[in-house]
């Protein structure tokens, strides 16, 4: 079996991997929506040329790291030509030392997709058959079994990548989609489903497959997508809360943002104004005696905006990393590297540190802290709706009629507070150091640890935002029903009410919270806002922000 049916052409509806144009959104399509991938012809040419350079070097007597030497502390051990293939196979086997929970399907698919894209840049020196086998696995829906823990983030995500690549050798295990559901097969049987034979690794290939930041960047790509979606939901929740607590949108006026033109702040402020546009509820108390709202309402643009800027900073790094060569050594054409003056005509194979995950790790830690702040300010808004000591007179304690006999959403507020504490615990910077490999590898990034912490924090923050949406919709039940919501807040309220009925008497809030979480995570709220405000409303926001910042 050739597996050619799993190698679509770039003309098909596939994500084209060419080493230069992969985006976080492309990774999401492959990881979650099962989009197929295809290689551009330019990428195939780059792979062939890179392999030719490796083979030219392999024919010489020079000791080259990754081709004919040991690894890490064993770098000075020379490997004979007759054992180079064995060296590469042993590398993958020995580095498959992971532990902990198994990565889920989308995490593995993100890892494999980003690894293929790094290989086809043409600096890794693998053969085309290796790349095609990875493409076939991905397109056949075959998911290698990969334990999540074991990466130090330098020399990249070695252990997780080694587990993923064992399947190429016909070893390890993989989950395969069958007519009876998902079944776990040995590596060789899984390869056969994809129409591929086990690969015998040649010089450089084992190291090229496992040395890089692909677990980190795959997780980070998913995180960026989810964090941007969560920010839209947080703005929507904040707008609804502003409305039902009789808050003001004055703090979101463009004039205020113009004199402090941070992009994220301007975007959140514009969103609040747009969602509340036409709100009779906001207009009903415009001339009341209250001069200012509490910070959790009045400073929403500044706090949400700062989180937006942090996520955008991560997106920039993830986009660069997805399209980078991150293994070691890298294979360059002759003359491209200022390394030798011998006049040798074959390619330079240069040992460097592109596998070090620090460019991602620091920004992931930053985003973890930012998401904690997003959860924190949302929890304070929840309290303003529930707490009888600070809530507006039209709202009953804990948003329930007959409070006392009933507790309403009191404990949902506890849950939000608990999760903010969890966020703060997870927010300790994961970037640290561990000295390994006989002190040869004496500084690591722990970037995968940072990615897991950020993803965990995002999950907690999403639940807090869901609780705010839940409480905002319930608070709306106590607003004069003759007053209309804004164009956007009406859609927000109706979207929540489509999955959760009003709380007329006590019931367990946990199913309600989960239902609203799904509205956020699955993009239902995004779709509702697009329907209410027009498909291009976010593009209009971005244009308005650009104009304001000029």
C-alpha positions, 0 to 999 in steps of 0.5 A, spaced: 500 500 500 502 506 498 498 511 502 497 516 496 490 517 498 492 520 504 497 525 500 492 530 497 495 535 492 495 542 495 489 544 490 484 540 494 481 543 500 487 542 505 491 546 509 498 547 505 504 546 509 510 549 506 514 551 512 512 559 511 505 560 512 502 556 517 497 560 522 494 558 529 488 558 526 490 553 521 493 548 526 486 549 530 483 546 523 487 540 523 487 539 530 479 540 531 476 540 525 480 534 521 482 538 516 487 534 511 494 537 510 498 537 503 505 539 502 507 544 497 511 542 491 516 548 493 516 544 500 518 537 497 523 541 493 526 543 500 526 537 503 529 533 497 535 538 497 536 538 504 536 531 504 542 531 499 546 536 503 545 531 509 548 525 504 553 529 502 556 530 509 555 523 511 560 521 505 565 525 508 570 523 514 568 529 519 565 528 525 558 531 525 553 532 531 547 528 530 549 524 524 555 520 527 556 522 534 552 520 540 547 525 543 547 530 549 553 528 554 555 523 549 557 528 543 564 526 543 562 518 542 564 517 534 559 512 531 561 508 525 558 508 519 555 501 519 551 503 525 548 510 524 541 507 522 541 504 529 543 510 532 537 514 529 532 508 531 535 507 538 535 515 539 527 515 538 526 509 542 530 511 548 527 518 548 520 515 549 520 516 556 514 520 558 509 519 563 503 522 566 496 523 562 496 521 555 495 527 550 488 528 547 487 527 540 487 535 538 494 536 542 497 530 538 494 532 531 497 539 533 504 537 535 504 532 528 502 538 524 507 543 527 512 538 526 511 536 519 511 544 517 518 545 521 521 539 517 519 541 510 522 548 511 528 544 508 533 545 514 532 538 517 535 533 512 530 528 512 527 524 506 521 525 503 518 518 505 519 520 512 514 527 511 509 523 507 508 518 512 507 523 518 502 526 513 499 520 511 498 518 519 495 525 520 490 525 514 488 518 516 486 520 523 491 516 526 493 519 533 499 516 536 499 515 544 503 520 547 504 521 555 504 528 556 509 529 561 517 529 560 519 535 556 524 540 559 523 545 553 530 544 551 532 540 547 525 541 545 520 537 547 524 530 546 520 525 550 513 527 547 515 527 540 519 521 541 513 517 543 509 520 537 515 518 532 515 511 535 509 509 530 513 511 524 518 505 526 512 501 527 512 501 534 509 504 540 501 505 539 496 509 536 488 510 536 485 509 530 478 511 528 474 505 525 467 503 524 466 501 531 469 507 534 476 509 536 481 502 537 488 502 539 493 499 535 500 497 535 504 502 531 505 497 525 498 496 524 496 503 525 501 504 519 498 499 515 491 503 516 494 509 513 497 505 507 504 506 510 510 501 511 515 502 517 520 507 516 528 505 517 531 511 519 537 514 516 542 519 518 540 525 522 532 523 521 531 520 528 534 527 531 530 531 526 524 528 528 524 529 536 528 535 537 524 541 537 518 545 540 512 542 537 508 540 543 509 547 546 507 550 539 502 546 538 499 547 545 500 554 544 496 555 537 490 552 540 491 556 546 491 563 542 485 561 538 481 559 545 484 565 549 481 570 543 475 567 543 474 567 551 476 575 550 470 576 546 466 572 551 469 576 556 467 583 553 460 580 552 459 578 559 462 585 561 457 588 557 451 585 559 453 586 566 454 593 565 447 593 563 443 589 568 447 593 574 445 599 571 452 601 569 455 606 564 458 605 558 461 612 558 468 609 560 468 606 554 468 613 550 473 613 544 475 620 547 478 616 553 481 611 549 484 616 544 489 619 549 491 612 552 491 608 545 493 601 547 490 597 542 487 592 546 484 597 551 481 600 544 478 594 542 475 592 548 472 599 549 469 599 542 466 592 543 462 594 550 459 601 546 457 596 540 454 591 544 450 596 548 448 600 542 441 602 543 440 599 550 434 603 553 436 600 560 443 604 559 439 610 557 434 609 563 439 611 568 444 616 564 442 622 569 442 618 575 446 621 581 452 615 581 458 619 578 462 613 577 462 605 577 466 600 580 473 599 577 470 592 575 466 595 570 469 602 569 476 599 568 474 593 564 477 596 557 484 597 561 484 590 564 481 586 558 485 590 553 491 588 557 489 581 556 488 582 549 495 585 548 498 579 552 495 574 547 496 578 541 504 578 543 503 570 544 500 570 537 506 573 534 511 568 537 507 562 535 506 564 528 514 565 528 515 558 531 510 554 527 514 556 521 521 555 524 526 550 524 527 548 531 531 542 531 539 541 531 543 541 528 541 544 522 543 543 515 545 549 511 547 550 503 554 551 503 556 558 504 550 560 507 553 560 514 560 563 516 563 557 519 569 555 515 574 557 511 576 551 508 573 552 501 569 545 502 563 545 497 558 540 501 553 543 506 554 546 513 551 542 518 551 547 524 549 545 532 545 551 535 539 552 540 533 553 536 530 547 540 530 552 546 523 554 548 524 560 551 521 565 546 514 561 547 515 559 555 516 567 557 510 569 553 506 563 555 507 565 563 505 572 561 498 569 558 497 565 564 498 571 569 493 575 564 488 570 564 488 570 571 486 577 571 481 576 566 478 571 571 479 576 577 475 582 574 470 577 572 469 574 579 468 581 582 463 583 577 459 576 579 460 579 586 456 585 584 450 582 581 450 577 587 452 580 593 446 584 597 451 589 600 454 592 593 448 590 588 443 595 585 437 595 589 433 592 583 437 586 584 435 581 590 440 577 594 444 572 590 439 573 584 433 569 587 426 571 589 425 569 596 432 569 598 433 566 604 429 560 603 432 560 596 440 561 595 440 562 588 447 563 585 450 564 591 455 558 591 456 559 583 459 565 586 463 561 591 465 557 585 468 563 581 472 565 587 475 558 588 477 558 580 480 565 581 484 562 586 486 556 582 488 561 577 493 564 581 496 557 583 497 555 576 500 562 575 507 561 578 512 562 572 513 555 570 520 557 566 525 555 571 531 551 570 533 543 571 540 541 569 541 534 565 545 530 561 551 530 565 551 538 565 551 539 558 544 541 557 545 546 563 539 551 562 532 549 559 525 553 558 520 548 561 516 551 555 511 545 555 510 546 562 508 553 561 503 551 556 500 546 560 499 551 565 496 556 561 491 551 558 489 549 565 488 557 567 484 558 560 479 553 562 478 556 569 477 563 566 472 560 561 468 557 567 468 564 571 466 568 565 460 562 564 458 564 571 458 571 569 454 570 563 449 566 567 448 571 573 448 577 567 442 573 564 439 572 571 440 579 573 436 581 567 430 578 569 429 583 574 430 589 570 424 593 567 422 588 561 419 594 558 426 596 557 430 593 551 437 591 551 442 593 546 443 590 540 449 585 542 447 584 549 440 582 547 444 577 543 448 575 549 442 574 553 438 570 548 444 565 547 444 564 554 437 563 555 437 558 549 441 553 554 439 555 561 432 557 563 431 563 568 432 561 575 425 561 578 427 556 584 433 553 586 436 547 582 443 545 582 447 550 578 453 546 575 449 543 569 447 551 568 455 553 568 457 547 564 451 549 558 454 556 558 461 554 558 459 550 552 456 556 549 463 560 549 468 554 548 464 551 541 463 558 538 456 559 539 456 566 542 461 568 537 455 566 532 450 569 535 454 576 535 455 575 528 448 574 526 446 580 531 451 585 529 453 582 522 459 578 520 464 583 519 463 586 526 470 584 528 473 587 522 469 594 523 472 594 530 479 593 528 478 598 523 475 603 528 481 601 533 486 603 527 483 610 526 483 611 533 490 610 534 492 614 528 
